[in-house]
């Protein structure tokens, strides 16, 4: 296997890349996997080498989502070190890995690099900024692209879809697998309905396509809450760099909101939660999308992390296996914990699954160097992955495969390797995941 040298990259406001912009760029990592041949042989066989591009956040404010990227890429690199076989032929594989640094502008730059300069045969996008930046360019240039780690509703809204045409609007070369805002709403409301509150909900959201999808009056939290008798105290949208949530804290406290919800990142929640404590604001339920996905984020809150509730879209308890390694979800999580010393994290499953989907498409295409063949293979794909079935063939939502989700609550463990465990408290949307506990009010947890 050869290692690509670091190359310049950077950030701009549009996908059009100028020479000056490229000169400003930072470093990225490229990984080449050859089929048992020398670097010289790889160069000579370049026309047969499959180039798979990957873009996602490994640094910046969204780094939690990409924490497992380097670890996963190392294992995928080992899996394809002898190439992949397609239609009886063996092809060397080159992985071109890009960090968008959680910056939408940089996403535009590295997307252009993967398509226009690196000439990738397939691009994998891990996260909202990456998928949004890649979408139009990939469709225009005819480059097959698969994305995940952003709700499919937000992914479609950012591509020009509306609540009225969400199911029908399609794209020629870009495909997606993940859950949507509607699945979150079902889980959140079901969890809240299981406990007694005054049904007043304080909400606030990141100013992003995903945040806007969650806040959409028709397909997001507001519509679902209104239908079931909840009253929203809208705390508004905020920029990623925001570090003051005293206005939201004041509004929620004054309204007597016993539930806090929305979509924020872990750093935002830590700031909000500290400011809430300073103001004497004590809600009964905190069910937040994104912020509570990671054990590290809960642990950083100390005792006040006990009882945070969240959507659960991957856990070691999922009854699925990898189509690449044959590992179960539990085995993958255990390997992560034993090699890193860190508790498993929800994005770990999808960091692995996106490679499963990508490699399945390439191997079923008949010709991985024919972009039309790869596009058709993705559009008709049906593969079982470590996060569950990914079915793009005959999907009712064009270009999208909707994946499983349950509802969970973080609880302090009495004994164990890690201080908190994520317990499943609602599973009607994912009955294959057993319920382990009932949702508890924060006042019941001490």
LOMAR-571650 format. One record per residue (C-alpha): residue in one letter; x negated, y, z negated. Coordinates in steps of 0.02 Angstrom, whole numbers, plus 50000, padded with zeros to 5 digits. Example, Ala and Ser with C-alpha at 12.3 -4.5 7.8 and 13.67 -1.06 7.14 Angstrom:
2
A|49385|49775|49610
S|49316|49947|49643
END
This chain:
446
X|50000|50000|50000
X|49935|50174|50039
X|49966|50335|49943
X|50019|50491|50036
X|49924|50647|49988
X|50017|50785|49897
X|50089|50910|50018
X|50152|51088|50001
X|50336|51124|49973
X|50441|51263|49898
X|50610|51351|49892
X|50716|51460|50006
X|50896|51515|50021
X|50937|51425|50184
X|50887|51266|50273
X|50790|51365|50405
X|50608|51345|50354
X|50480|51479|50395
X|50292|51455|50398
X|50276|51573|50252
X|50398|51470|50150
X|50302|51309|50179
X|50140|51393|50122
X|50223|51430|49955
X|50274|51253|49917
X|50223|51141|49771
X|50173|50957|49764
X|50274|50801|49800
X|50235|50618|49790
X|50240|50498|49937
X|50225|50310|49922
X|50185|50196|50069
X|50216|50009|50068
X|50133|49905|50205
X|50170|49727|50251
X|50004|49651|50200
X|49903|49755|50324
X|49769|49888|50313
X|49795|50075|50321
X|49729|50073|50500
X|49854|49939|50547
X|49995|50040|50471
X|49946|50189|50578
X|49947|50083|50735
X|50116|50008|50687
X|50191|50173|50640
X|50335|50152|50762
X|50387|49997|50665
X|50368|50072|50492
X|50532|50111|50406
X|50526|50281|50321
X|50645|50302|50175
X|50656|50477|50103
X|50714|50512|49926
X|50760|50677|49846
X|50814|50710|49667
X|50774|50806|49508
X|50622|50742|49413
X|50586|50908|49328
X|50679|51066|49279
X|50844|51082|49188
X|50916|50923|49266
X|50764|50815|49231
X|50866|50700|49116
X|50957|50636|49269
X|50794|50591|49356
X|50704|50522|49205
X|50708|50345|49276
X|50657|50393|49453
X|50469|50363|49444
X|50494|50203|49344
X|50621|50138|49470
X|50518|50187|49623
X|50371|50088|49553
X|50480|49932|49548
X|50557|49962|49719
X|50382|49986|49789
X|50335|49815|49721
X|50493|49739|49794
X|50454|49801|49971
X|50264|49784|49967
X|50274|49644|50095
X|50398|49741|50202
X|50580|49700|50237
X|50651|49578|50363
X|50783|49638|50484
X|50849|49533|50627
X|50706|49410|50610
X|50572|49545|50615
X|50467|49610|50471
X|50448|49798|50450
X|50325|49892|50338
X|50409|50018|50223
X|50354|50193|50176
X|50438|50285|50033
X|50432|50475|50037
X|50482|50540|49864
X|50526|50723|49836
X|50561|50816|49673
X|50683|50960|49698
X|50640|51028|49524
X|50827|51052|49488
X|50823|51200|49607
X|50953|51214|49747
X|50833|51320|49850
X|50695|51191|49837
X|50822|51057|49884
X|50844|51147|50050
X|50657|51147|50079
X|50622|50965|50040
X|50778|50911|50135
X|50709|50994|50289
X|50540|50914|50261
X|50614|50740|50252
X|50716|50763|50410
X|50615|50880|50520
X|50436|50842|50471
X|50433|50667|50395
X|50560|50599|50521
X|50638|50480|50395
X|50747|50339|50458
X|50857|50349|50302
X|50870|50478|50163
X|50931|50443|49986
X|50995|50588|49880
X|51006|50575|49692
X|51107|50720|49623
X|51220|50863|49675
X|51092|50992|49732
X|51003|50862|49837
X|51162|50799|49920
X|51231|50972|49954
X|51069|51033|50033
X|51046|50878|50139
X|51224|50856|50203
X|51245|50978|50347
X|51067|50958|50409
X|51078|50768|50407
X|51241|50771|50504
X|51173|50895|50630
X|51011|50801|50658
X|51092|50628|50654
X|50996|50559|50504
X|51088|50427|50400
X|51100|50484|50219
X|51166|50403|50060
X|51196|50501|49901
X|51254|50470|49723
X|51247|50546|49547
X|51374|50683|49583
X|51564|50661|49571
X|51631|50625|49744
X|51757|50767|49726
X|51617|50892|49698
X|51517|50816|49840
X|51664|50839|49960
X|51710|51013|49896
X|51530|51069|49927
X|51547|51003|50106
X|51701|51105|50148
X|51839|50986|50091
X|51991|51050|49997
X|52111|50963|49876
X|52231|50948|50022
X|52112|50853|50138
X|51996|50766|50015
X|52041|50590|50069
X|52038|50624|50256
X|51888|50738|50286
X|51742|50638|50354
X|51560|50664|50400
X|51463|50576|50538
X|51300|50527|50449
X|51319|50563|50263
X|51393|50439|50139
X|51420|50437|49952
X|51457|50320|49807
X|51507|50378|49633
X|51664|50418|49534
X|51766|50578|49547
X|51838|50711|49433
X|52005|50618|49433
X|51925|50466|49352
X|51851|50576|49216
X|52018|50660|49183
X|52102|50491|49159
X|51972|50436|49033
X|51963|50600|48938
X|52151|50616|48919
X|52172|50435|48868
X|52042|50456|48732
X|52123|50616|48667
X|52296|50536|48669
X|52231|50400|48552
X|52203|50525|48410
X|52306|50662|48328
X|52258|50841|48373
X|52347|51006|48407
X|52315|50978|48595
X|52224|51143|48616
X|52067|51119|48723
X|51924|51241|48743
X|51835|51216|48910
X|51680|51285|48995
X|51586|51231|49150
X|51422|51253|49241
X|51437|51367|49393
X|51401|51227|49516
X|51498|51120|49642
X|51518|50987|49508
X|51576|51111|49377
X|51701|51186|49498
X|51767|51013|49542
X|51798|50977|49359
X|51884|51145|49336
X|51993|51130|49491
X|52173|51168|49447
X|52239|51024|49554
X|52110|50885|49545
X|52013|50928|49387
X|52040|50942|49200
X|52165|51088|49199
X|52296|50997|49302
X|52282|50836|49204
X|52291|50926|49037
X|52444|51027|49085
X|52537|50871|49140
X|52512|50791|48970
X|52551|50942|48862
X|52377|51006|48824
X|52341|51193|48823
X|52177|51252|48896
X|52074|51395|48825
X|51966|51432|48977
X|51789|51480|48928
X|51742|51509|49110
X|51590|51464|49216
X|51411|51502|49168
X|51244|51506|49260
X|51117|51369|49230
X|50997|51487|49141
X|51128|51541|49013
X|51075|51524|48831
X|51214|51618|48741
X|51386|51540|48717
X|51448|51649|48575
X|51593|51712|48682
X|51654|51534|48710
X|51631|51490|48528
X|51731|51643|48475
X|51871|51610|48599
X|51888|51427|48551
X|51883|51464|48365
X|52011|51604|48376
X|52129|51493|48477
X|52111|51350|48354
X|52049|51231|48489
X|52026|51060|48409
X|51954|50986|48569
X|51806|51050|48670
X|51777|50987|48846
X|51712|51032|49019
X|51547|51002|49106
X|51381|51062|49037
X|51203|50996|49030
X|51121|50935|48867
X|51022|51095|48839
X|51180|51200|48858
X|51274|51093|48734
X|51134|51100|48605
X|51141|51290|48611
X|51331|51295|48604
X|51338|51170|48461
X|51212|51267|48357
X|51306|51429|48386
X|51470|51343|48341
X|51394|51287|48176
X|51333|51463|48139
X|51509|51529|48171
X|51591|51396|48063
X|51684|51321|48211
X|51721|51136|48186
X|51823|51052|48323
X|51892|50876|48297
X|51844|50805|48467
X|51699|50847|48583
X|51716|50757|48749
X|51597|50832|48875
X|51547|50774|49048
X|51359|50765|49084
X|51297|50828|48914
X|51319|50664|48820
X|51258|50541|48949
X|51086|50524|48871
X|51039|50447|48704
X|50895|50571|48692
X|51017|50717|48701
X|51124|50644|48561
X|50974|50603|48453
X|50909|50781|48471
X|51069|50843|48387
X|51026|50749|48228
X|51172|50702|48115
X|51284|50819|48215
X|51270|50705|48367
X|51379|50575|48283
X|51549|50560|48369
X|51513|50648|48533
X|51620|50566|48669
X|51591|50552|48855
X|51625|50465|49019
X|51532|50300|49038
X|51484|50254|49215
X|51344|50133|49176
X|51293|50035|49024
X|51195|49874|48991
X|51366|49799|48954
X|51417|49809|49138
X|51436|49630|49204
X|51337|49659|49364
X|51169|49609|49438
X|51043|49689|49555
X|51051|49632|49736
X|50863|49665|49746
X|50790|49584|49589
X|50934|49478|49525
X|50920|49564|49355
X|51076|49590|49252
X|51119|49763|49186
X|51062|49706|49013
X|50897|49641|49082
X|50862|49802|49175
X|50898|49906|49019
X|50789|49793|48912
X|50644|49807|49033
X|50662|49997|49030
X|50664|50002|48839
X|50517|49883|48820
X|50405|49970|48947
X|50448|50151|48906
X|50494|50141|48721
X|50648|50244|48761
X|50831|50197|48744
X|50924|50153|48904
X|51004|50297|48998
X|51157|50297|49110
X|51066|50361|49267
X|50952|50209|49258
X|51086|50101|49339
X|51117|50220|49483
X|50931|50256|49506
X|50917|50071|49546
X|51082|50052|49640
X|51044|50187|49768
X|50898|50081|49829
X|51009|49928|49833
X|51133|50019|49945
X|50996|50092|50056
X|50904|49928|50082
X|51066|49834|50110
X|51110|49956|50249
X|50940|49942|50332
X|50935|49752|50327
X|51111|49736|50396
X|51084|49863|50535
X|50999|49743|50655
X|50874|49882|50698
X|50818|49998|50556
X|50734|50114|50680
X|50898|50146|50771
X|50988|50284|50676
X|51155|50243|50755
X|51139|50062|50701
X|51094|50117|50523
X|51239|50240|50518
X|51360|50103|50572
X|51287|49984|50443
X|51319|50110|50303
X|51495|50148|50363
X|51539|49963|50359
X|51439|49917|50205
X|51501|49806|50065
X|51371|49763|49933
X|51375|49711|49750
X|51251|49813|49648
X|51197|49833|49468
X|51330|49971|49447
X|51465|49865|49528
X|51538|49847|49703
X|51499|49980|49833
X|51628|49966|49971
X|51613|50092|50113
X|51702|49981|50237
X|51885|50031|50258
X|51874|50150|50110
X|52032|50257|50086
X|51921|50408|50050
X|51815|50440|50204
X|51628|50416|50177
X|51652|50378|49992
X|51650|50222|49883
X|51725|50255|49711
X|51634|50165|49570
X|51687|50113|49394
X|51704|50218|49237
X|51756|50194|49056
X|51764|50308|48903
X|51641|50301|48758
X|51590|50379|48594
X|51416|50391|48518
X|51407|50320|48341
X|51266|50309|48217
X|51200|50133|48199
X|51178|50055|48027
X|51030|49955|48086
X|50941|49941|48250
X|50800|50002|48359
X|50886|50166|48402
X|50989|50285|48292
X|51144|50294|48404
X|51243|50174|48511
X|51371|50216|48646
X|51530|50116|48607
X|51668|50088|48735
X|51832|50159|48667
X|51938|50156|48826
X|51929|50038|48974
X|52093|50044|49073
X|51996|50115|49222
X|51860|49981|49201
X|51940|49828|49120
X|51784|49725|49152
X|51700|49823|49010
X|51767|49765|48839
X|51830|49895|48714
X|51719|49898|48559
X|51797|50030|48447
X|51931|50164|48429
X|51894|50349|48455
X|51865|50435|48288
X|51893|50619|48246
X|51733|50709|48196
X|51808|50743|48025
X|51827|50555|47999
X|51641|50528|48030
X|51582|50645|47895
END
